[in-house]
Amino acid sequence: MLKQIDVPVMWSLKQTETKTGLKRPTLIHLVKSGKIKYIRLGAGQRGKILINAQSLCDYLQGATE
């Protein structure tokens, strides 16, 4: 039997903008400063950024409390 694993929800920058209302420069700042988890698909700096939705939600909840 296969073990069930939790796969994190990942959003592109455009999806994150749409879902949260945060602007691209703000999201890039959060990524570069290490405040939220992300992965980069593709080679080098031109790879597509995918943001971990739970990490962003946790950050936003902490930022508003």
N, C-alpha and C positions, 0 to 999 in steps of 0.2 A: 504494500500500500504506500502511496506517495504521501510524504509529509506536506501539510499545508503551510505555505509561507505567506507572510503579509507583504504585498507589493505596494510600495508607496505611490500615491497619486502625484503625478508630475504634470506641471502646466508649462506651456511655452510662455514667453514674455507677453505675447499678444493675448493669450487666454487669461493670464494673470491680470493684465490691465483691464480686460473686460469684466472679469469676475470681482475684482476688488476696487477698481477705480483709481488705483495707484498708477502713476505715469512711469514710462520706460526709464527715464534717468534715475528715479527713486529706486526702482527695482535693481538696476545695474549697481547703484551705490550699495544696496543691501547685500548683493552678491559679492562685490569686490571687498567689502568690509568684513565678510565672513559672518554676518548676522543671520543669514538664512542658508539652508542647505540647497545645493543645486548640483546638477551634472552638466557637462558640456559634451554634446555629440558632434563628432567631426574633428577635423584637424585644427590645432592651434587656436588662435584668438578668433577665428572666423566660424568656429563651431556653434551650433545652435544651443542656447541655454535652456535647460528645463529646470524649473523651480519646484522644490518639494513643497506641496500644498500644506502639509501638516506643520512643517517648519515655519512657513510664512504665517500661518494662523497662530501658532504659539508665540511668535515674535510680536504680532500685532496685538494679541491679548496682553502680553507683558508690557507693551509700549503704552497701552491705554489705562493700565491699572495704577 
